[in-house]
């Protein structure tokens, strides 16, 4: 028996026989072509590209939501006129065959995405390679990938899997997945979570260590892979698997119950979403509202977004939540703008790849430099705010008007950026008035606190903001100076670090002093140990993935407020990230 540690991507436990998927890329020939062959070569490429688009369009008809999103991403990439234009320009100017030129441009494009520093864009590098893999195969008369020999209940192992592989595997009744490459925002990860398939990434030397048909355990809760477990370990994990199944059924019953502590102190649990269609699921799952709608992913799934299209999408979310609060974050584009669409095509020229995009031209900085794009989004949001107006009854039964929509500005590092944003919002209102368009003048404007600068000056920012939402992912990354995607230092990334805790405490205190709401929408809020700690630090509003909300409800229901505060205080007093997390984990283990 051997145990290997990786990165937990999708929760759950899987037990089964290993089925290793080898990574074999399509071989791309390189040869010179004559001038007379040029047009025929190009027509061959265009036919293969159109055939791929048609095949994807047909597959979308019978696909579910998660699969459809992947097909849409591939269709967008195959239909990108700017990319095709760039390929043709290089092809026409050179003397080599179209497959060779296309392969170079696809890899170049993927490398730009991987160098962006943005988790989402890094994962999309696999999508463009996968999308054009279809084209290469058609051009060379090769069959598509087949997984006909995978038995039901198998554990899939591979250095990496393409999104199209994931689509096929999702229908195979597999028990788990482990790979070397692949992150938490990959399409494979999204599908694994959607179908409840345990998934661990970061396991090295898969083709050397593991053998087909050997028994393997994949623990997506801890990021552990056990190869050829002994009978005792296998028995223990089968018992865990049974308990996991029982727990899922138990948690389903909490869907429409209000989160509260054992002594009845109410807690608000909101949902993080990345697509307007997810709002309906959040409502049906019993979320108290939307705590974070990441609009950049919505932009990236479209080629161009007009003000009207945005207005309709934002209005749909508000309608689907039926009077519950909706927090929409303005565009949080990363350092590489390649996938943002036609709205940004003029800005892309000459920007190149930023050396340190996480500290560069992103989020509100990018938006304030591209005011037309930013203003179009703000105008759409203000218009959608009209649909968010509702009446509420206070403690004295007096009815007052309130807006369920909230606009959240990301990556604020100082008052200057916030003031410039407010000025742009006022300009947007004036333009809407001149255009005779209805808009809401009472939409609360808040900020994400995700930089140490914002957390340290929270007192000042609280005077200008309607609410705070703490983004613990970036706050941790910037505070500890750790790139969590860099395997050499990712072990240092820990949200329980004393410095991160101090910044959260300072932010919560500033919000309380200014009497504005404060929530947490980073990954820490979705972890039971993290949510427990945050409650002890004064947070009462949490926003996380819909899939974890019921688990948080159960956890909070087992402790009184005083118990949580006491345990959290003792954990923080240890002044050690690992020990703090372990102390809370042990306290939870004793009751869960």
C-alpha positions in Angstrom: 0.0 0.0 0.0 1.2 3.5 -0.9 -0.4 6.8 -0.2 0.1 10.0 -2.3 -1.0 13.5 -1.5 -2.4 15.9 -4.1 -4.9 18.7 -4.4 -8.6 18.1 -3.5 -10.7 19.3 -6.4 -14.1 17.5 -6.1 -15.3 16.2 -2.7 -16.2 12.6 -2.1 -14.6 9.1 -1.9 -14.2 6.8 -4.8 -13.0 3.1 -4.7 -12.3 1.1 -7.8 -9.9 -0.3 -10.3 -7.4 2.0 -12.0 -7.9 2.8 -15.7 -5.0 4.8 -17.1 -5.7 7.2 -20.0 -2.6 7.9 -22.0 -1.9 11.3 -23.4 -1.3 11.1 -27.1 -1.4 14.3 -29.0 -2.2 14.5 -32.7 1.0 14.5 -34.8 1.1 17.7 -36.8 3.1 17.5 -40.1 5.4 20.3 -41.2 6.0 20.7 -45.0 6.3 23.5 -47.5 3.4 24.2 -49.8 3.4 25.8 -53.3 1.5 28.9 -54.2 -1.0 26.8 -56.2 -1.8 24.6 -53.1 -2.4 27.6 -50.8 -6.1 28.1 -51.4 -7.0 24.3 -51.3 -5.1 24.0 -48.0 -7.1 26.9 -46.5 -10.4 25.5 -47.8 -9.5 22.2 -46.2 -9.0 24.0 -42.9 -12.2 26.0 -43.2 -14.2 22.8 -43.9 -12.7 21.0 -40.9 -13.5 24.0 -38.7 -17.1 24.3 -39.9 -17.6 20.5 -39.5 -16.4 20.8 -35.9 -18.7 23.7 -35.3 -21.7 21.8 -36.7 -20.8 18.7 -34.7 -20.6 20.7 -31.5 -23.9 22.4 -32.2 -25.6 19.1 -32.7 -24.1 17.7 -29.4 -25.4 20.8 -27.5 -29.0 19.8 -28.3 -28.8 16.7 -26.2 -26.5 18.1 -23.5 -27.1 19.1 -20.0 -26.2 22.5 -18.5 -22.6 21.7 -17.6 -21.9 20.0 -20.9 -23.6 22.8 -22.8 -21.3 25.4 -21.2 -18.2 23.5 -22.4 -19.6 23.2 -25.9 -20.3 26.9 -25.9 -16.8 27.7 -24.9 -15.4 25.5 -27.7 -17.8 27.0 -30.3 -16.8 30.5 -29.2 -13.1 29.6 -29.8 -13.7 27.9 -33.1 -15.8 30.9 -34.3 -13.5 33.6 -33.2 -12.9 35.8 -36.3 -9.9 37.6 -34.9 -8.1 34.3 -34.2 -8.9 32.9 -37.6 -7.8 36.2 -39.2 -4.5 36.0 -37.4 -3.9 32.4 -38.5 -4.7 33.3 -42.1 -2.4 36.3 -42.0 0.6 34.2 -40.9 -0.3 31.4 -43.3 -0.6 33.7 -46.3 2.8 35.3 -45.5 4.6 32.0 -45.1 5.4 28.9 -47.1 4.3 26.1 -44.7 1.2 24.0 -44.6 -1.9 25.1 -42.7 -1.8 22.4 -40.0 1.7 23.5 -39.0 0.7 27.2 -38.8 -2.5 26.5 -37.0 -0.7 24.3 -34.4 1.8 27.1 -33.8 -0.9 29.7 -33.3 -3.0 27.5 -31.0 0.0 26.8 -28.8 1.0 30.4 -28.8 -2.5 31.5 -27.8 -2.6 28.8 -25.1 0.8 30.0 -23.7 -0.5 33.5 -23.5 -3.4 32.3 -21.4 -1.2 30.2 -19.2 1.1 33.2 -18.6 -1.8 35.4 -17.6 -1.8 34.6 -13.9 -5.6 34.3 -13.9 -6.9 30.9 -12.8 -9.8 31.0 -15.2 -7.8 32.0 -18.2 -5.1 29.4 -17.4 -7.7 26.6 -17.5 -9.1 28.0 -20.8 -5.8 27.2 -22.4 -6.8 23.5 -22.3 -10.1 24.5 -24.0 -8.5 26.1 -27.1 -6.1 23.1 -27.5 -9.1 20.8 -27.2 -11.3 22.7 -29.5 -8.8 22.7 -32.3 -7.8 19.1 -31.7 -11.1 18.3 -33.3 -10.1 20.3 -36.3 -6.7 18.6 -36.6 -8.3 15.1 -36.4 -10.8 15.9 -39.1 -8.1 17.4 -41.4 -6.0 14.2 -41.0 -8.9 11.7 -41.1 -8.3 10.5 -37.5 -11.1 9.2 -35.2 -12.2 11.1 -32.1 -11.1 9.9 -28.7 -12.9 6.7 -27.5 -13.3 5.3 -24.1 -15.3 2.2 -24.9 -13.2 -0.1 -22.8 -13.6 1.7 -19.5 -15.6 -0.5 -17.1 -18.3 0.9 -14.8 -17.0 2.1 -11.5 -13.4 2.6 -12.7 -11.0 5.1 -11.3 -9.6 7.2 -14.1 -5.9 8.2 -13.9 -4.1 10.4 -16.4 -1.4 13.1 -16.6 -4.1 15.4 -17.9 -7.6 15.1 -19.4 -9.1 17.4 -22.0 -12.6 18.9 -21.5 -14.0 16.7 -24.3 -12.6 13.7 -22.5 -14.4 14.8 -19.4 -17.7 15.0 -21.3 -17.3 11.4 -22.4 -16.1 10.2 -19.0 -19.0 11.9 -17.2 -21.4 9.4 -18.9 -19.3 6.3 -18.0 -20.3 5.8 -14.4 -16.8 6.2 -13.1 -16.0 6.2 -9.3 -13.3 8.8 -9.3 -10.5 10.7 -11.1 -6.9 11.6 -10.3 -4.5 13.5 -12.6 -1.2 15.3 -12.5 -2.4 18.5 -14.2 -5.7 20.3 -13.8 -7.0 22.9 -11.4 -10.1 23.7 -9.4 -11.6 25.9 -12.2 -11.0 23.5 -15.1 -14.0 22.1 -17.0 -13.0 18.7 -15.8 -13.3 20.0 -12.2 -16.6 21.6 -12.9 -18.0 18.4 -14.4 -16.7 16.3 -11.6 -18.4 18.5 -9.0 -21.6 18.7 -11.0 -21.8 14.9 -11.2 -20.5 14.2 -7.7 -17.3 12.4 -8.9 -14.4 12.6 -6.4 -11.3 14.2 -8.0 -7.7 14.8 -6.9 -5.1 16.5 -9.0 -1.3 17.1 -8.5 -0.4 13.3 -8.5 2.9 12.9 -10.2 4.4 10.0 -12.3 1.0 8.4 -12.8 2.1 6.3 -15.8 5.1 5.0 -13.8 3.6 4.3 -10.4 0.1 3.0 -11.1 -0.9 -0.1 -13.0 -4.2 -0.8 -14.8 -6.8 -2.8 -12.9 -5.1 -2.2 -9.5 -7.3 -1.2 -6.6 -7.2 2.5 -5.8 -8.9 4.9 -3.4 -9.5 8.5 -4.3 -10.3 10.8 -1.4 -11.5 14.1 -2.8 -12.1 15.4 0.7 -8.4 15.3 1.7 -6.6 15.2 -1.7 -5.3 11.7 -1.0 -4.8 8.7 -3.4 -4.2 5.3 -1.9 -2.6 2.7 -4.3 -3.3 -1.0 -3.5 -4.7 -0.4 0.0 -4.5 -3.1 2.6 -7.7 -4.8 3.7 -7.9 -2.6 6.9 -7.6 0.7 4.9 -10.0 -0.5 2.3 -12.6 -1.4 4.9 -12.1 1.9 6.7 -12.7 3.8 3.4 -15.7 1.8 2.5 -17.2 2.7 5.8 -16.4 6.4 5.1 -18.0 6.0 1.7 -21.2 4.7 3.2 -21.2 7.6 5.7 -20.6 10.1 2.9 -23.7 8.7 1.1 -25.8 8.9 4.2 -24.6 12.5 4.9 -25.6 13.7 1.4 -29.1 12.4 2.0 -29.3 14.0 5.4 -28.1 17.4 4.2 -30.7 17.5 1.4 -33.3 17.9 4.1 -31.7 21.2 5.2 -32.1 22.9 1.9 -35.0 25.3 2.8 -34.1 25.8 6.5 -32.6 29.0 7.8 -29.0 28.7 9.0 -28.6 29.3 12.8 -26.5 28.4 15.7 -27.6 25.9 18.4 -28.9 28.8 20.5 -30.9 30.3 17.6 -28.5 33.1 16.3 -29.4 33.5 12.6 -26.7 33.3 9.9 -27.1 34.3 6.2 -25.7 31.9 3.6 -25.5 33.3 0.1 -24.4 31.6 -3.2 -21.5 32.3 -5.4 -22.4 32.0 -9.1 -20.6 32.6 -12.5 -23.6 32.4 -14.9 -27.1 33.9 -14.8 -28.6 30.4 -15.2 -27.2 29.4 -11.8 -29.4 31.8 -10.0 -32.5 29.5 -10.3 -30.5 26.6 -8.8 -29.3 28.9 -5.9 -32.9 29.9 -5.1 -34.2 26.3 -5.2 -31.3 25.2 -3.0 -32.4 27.6 -0.3 -29.6 30.2 -0.5 -30.5 33.5 1.2 -29.4 35.4 -1.9 -26.5 35.7 -4.4 -23.4 36.9 -2.6 -21.2 37.0 -5.7 -22.0 36.9 -9.4 -18.7 36.9 -11.2 -19.5 38.8 -14.4 -16.2 38.2 -16.1 -17.0 34.5 -16.7 -20.3 35.6 -18.2 -18.3 38.0 -20.5 -16.0 35.2 -21.5 -18.8 32.9 -22.5 -20.0 35.5 -25.0 -18.3 37.1 -28.0 -19.8 40.6 -27.4 -22.1 41.8 -24.6 -24.2 44.9 -25.3 -25.7 47.0 -22.5 -29.1 45.6 -23.3 -27.9 42.0 -23.1 -26.3 42.7 -19.8 -29.4 44.4 -18.5 -31.5 41.4 -19.5 -29.1 38.9 -17.8 -28.9 40.9 -14.6 -32.7 41.3 -14.5 -33.1 37.6 -14.9 -30.9 36.9 -11.8 -32.9 39.4 -9.8 -36.2 37.9 -11.0 -35.0 34.3 -10.3 -34.1 35.2 -6.7 -37.6 36.5 -6.0 -36.8 39.4 -3.7 -33.6 38.0 -2.1 -30.4 40.1 -2.3 -28.2 39.9 -5.4 -24.6 41.1 -5.3 -23.2 41.5 -8.8 -19.4 42.1 -9.1 -18.3 44.4 -11.9 -15.8 43.0 -14.5 -12.8 41.4 -12.8 -10.7 40.9 -15.9 -7.2 39.5 -15.4 -4.0 40.6 -16.9 -4.6 38.8 -20.3 -7.7 40.1 -22.2 -7.6 37.6 -25.0 -11.0 35.9 -24.3 -13.0 39.0 -23.3 -14.4 39.4 -26.8 -15.0 42.0 -29.5 -15.6 44.8 -26.9 -11.9 44.6 -26.1 -10.3 43.8 -29.5 -8.9 47.3 -29.9 -7.3 47.2 -26.5 -5.6 43.9 -27.1 -3.2 45.1 -29.7 0.2 45.6 -28.4 -0.6 44.8 -24.8 1.6 41.7 -24.7 1.9 39.5 -21.7 2.3 41.2 -18.4 5.3 40.0 -16.3 3.2 40.0 -13.1 -0.5 40.2 -14.1 -1.8 39.6 -10.5 -0.2 42.9 -9.6 -1.0 44.5 -12.9 -3.7 45.8 -15.1 -6.8 44.0 -13.8 -10.2 44.5 -12.3 -11.1 48.1 -11.4 -7.8 49.3 -12.8 -8.6 47.9 -16.2 -12.1 49.2 -16.0 -11.2 52.7 -15.1 -8.8 52.8 -18.1 -11.6 51.5 -20.4 -14.5 53.6 -19.3 -16.8 52.8 -22.2 -16.9 49.1 -21.4 -17.1 49.9 -17.7 -19.9 52.4 -18.2 -21.9 50.1 -20.3 -21.9 47.6 -17.5 -22.7 50.2 -14.9 -25.6 51.5 -17.0 -27.0 47.9 -17.4 -26.8 47.3 -13.7 -28.5 50.6 -12.8 -31.3 49.8 -15.2 -31.6 46.3 -13.8 -31.9 47.9 -10.3 -35.4 49.0 -11.2 -36.4 45.4 -11.1 -34.8 45.0 -7.7 -37.0 47.5 -5.9 -39.1 45.9 -3.2 -41.0 46.8 -0.1 -40.0 45.6 3.4 -41.7 45.8 6.8 -39.5 47.0 9.7 -39.9 46.1 13.4 -42.6 48.7 13.8 -44.4 47.4 10.7 -43.6 50.6 8.7 -43.2 49.8 5.0 -40.0 51.1 3.4 -38.6 50.7 -0.2 -35.4 48.7 -0.6 -33.4 47.5 -3.5 -32.3 43.9 -3.6 -29.5 44.6 -6.1 -26.0 45.5 -4.9 -23.1 46.5 -7.1 -19.7 45.3 -5.9 -16.4 46.8 -7.1 -13.3 44.4 -7.1 -9.7 45.0 -6.4 -10.1 48.4 -4.7 -6.8 49.4 -3.0 -7.6 53.0 -2.0 -10.1 55.8 -1.9 -9.0 57.3 -5.2 -10.2 54.3 -7.2 -13.5 54.3 -5.4 -14.1 58.0 -5.9 -13.3 57.6 -9.7 -15.8 54.8 -9.8 -18.5 56.8 -8.1 -17.8 59.6 -10.6 -18.3 57.2 -13.5 -21.5 55.9 -11.9 -22.8 59.5 -11.8 -21.9 59.9 -15.5 -23.8 56.7 -16.3 -26.9 58.0 -14.5 -26.7 61.3 -16.5 -26.5 59.4 -19.7 -29.4 57.1 -18.9 -31.5 60.1 -17.9 -30.6 61.8 -21.3 -31.6 58.6 -23.1 -34.9 58.5 -21.2 -34.1 55.1 -19.7 -35.4 54.1 -16.3 -32.8 53.4 -13.7 -32.5 52.9 -9.9 -30.9 55.6 -7.9 -30.8 53.6 -4.7 -28.5 50.7 -5.6 -26.0 50.1 -2.8 -22.4 50.3 -4.0 -19.9 48.2 -2.0 -16.4 46.9 -2.5 -14.4 43.6 -2.3 -11.7 43.8 0.4 -9.1 41.6 -1.2 -5.9 43.7 -1.0 -3.9 44.3 2.2 -4.1 48.0 1.4 -7.9 47.9 1.5 -8.0 45.9 4.7 -5.6 48.3 6.5 -7.5 51.4 5.4 -10.9 49.8 5.9 -11.9 52.6 8.3 -11.6 55.1 5.5 -13.2 52.9 2.8 -16.1 52.1 5.1 -17.1 55.7 5.1 -17.6 55.6 1.3 -19.0 52.1 0.9 -22.4 50.6 1.4 -21.0 47.2 2.3 -17.8 45.1 2.4 -17.3 41.6 1.0 -13.9 40.1 1.9 -12.2 38.1 -0.9 -10.0 35.8 1.1 -8.4 34.1 -2.0 -6.5 37.2 -3.2 -6.2 38.7 0.3 -4.3 35.6 1.4 -2.2 35.5 -1.8 -1.2 39.2 -1.6 -0.6 39.1 2.2 1.7 36.1 2.3 3.2 36.8 -1.2 2.4 33.3 -2.4 1.2 32.2 -5.9 -1.0 29.3 -5.0 -0.7 28.0 -8.6 3.1 27.7 -8.2 3.8 24.2 -6.9 7.1 25.2 -5.4 5.4 27.6 -2.9 1.8 26.7 -2.9 2.2 24.8 0.4 2.8 28.2 2.0 -0.7 29.4 1.0 -2.8 29.2 4.1 -5.9 31.4 4.8 -5.5 30.7 8.5 -2.2 32.7 8.6 -2.1 35.1 11.6 -1.5 38.1 9.2 -4.6 37.2 7.1 -6.7 36.8 10.3 -5.5 40.2 11.5 -6.6 41.9 8.3 -10.0 40.2 8.4 -10.5 41.3 12.0 -9.6 44.9 11.1 -12.0 44.9 8.2 -14.9 43.4 10.3 -14.2 46.0 13.0 -14.3 48.9 10.5 -17.5 47.7 9.0 -19.1 47.3 12.4 -18.0 50.8 13.4 -19.4 52.3 10.2 -22.6 50.2 10.6 -22.3 48.6 7.2 -22.8 44.9 6.4 -19.7 42.7 5.9 -19.6 39.3 4.3 -16.9 36.8 3.0 -17.1 35.4 -0.5 -13.7 33.8 -0.8 -13.0 30.1 -0.6 -12.5 30.3 3.2 -16.2 30.9 3.6 -17.0 27.6 1.9 -14.8 25.5 4.2 -16.3 24.4 7.5 -13.2 25.3 9.5 -13.0 28.6 7.7 -16.6 29.6 8.2 -16.3 28.6 11.9 -13.3 30.8 12.3 -14.9 33.7 10.4 -18.0 33.5 12.7 -15.6 33.8 15.7 -14.1 36.9 14.0 -17.5 38.5 13.8 -18.7 37.6 10.3 -22.4 36.6 10.0 -22.8 36.6 6.3 -21.1 34.0 4.1 -21.1 33.4 0.4 -19.9 30.1 -1.1 -20.7 27.4 -3.7 -24.3 26.2 -3.5 -23.0 22.6 -2.9 -21.5 23.5 0.5 -24.3 25.6 2.0 -26.2 22.7 3.7 -23.0 21.4 5.2 -22.4 24.8 6.8 -26.0 24.9 8.1 -25.5 21.5 9.8 -22.1 22.6 11.3 -23.4 25.9 12.8 -26.5 24.1 14.3 -24.2 22.0 16.5 -22.6 24.9 18.4 -23.8 27.9 20.4 -22.5 31.3 19.6 -20.4 31.4 22.8 -18.9 28.0 22.0 -17.9 29.1 18.5 -16.4 32.3 19.9 -14.4 30.5 22.6 -13.0 27.8 20.2 -12.1 30.4 17.6 -10.4 32.6 20.1 -8.3 29.8 21.4 -7.4 28.7 17.8 -6.4 32.3 16.8 -4.3 32.6 20.0 -2.0 29.8 18.7 -0.6 32.2 16.2 0.2 29.4 13.8 -1.7 28.8 10.6 -1.5 25.0 10.7 -2.2 24.7 14.4 -5.1 27.2 14.1 -6.8 25.1 11.4 -6.1 21.8 13.2 -7.6 23.1 16.4 -10.8 24.1 14.8 -10.9 20.9 12.7 -10.6 18.8 15.9 -13.4 20.7 17.5 -15.7 20.1 14.5 -14.7 16.4 14.3 -15.9 15.9 17.9 -19.4 16.8 16.9 -19.9 16.2 13.2 
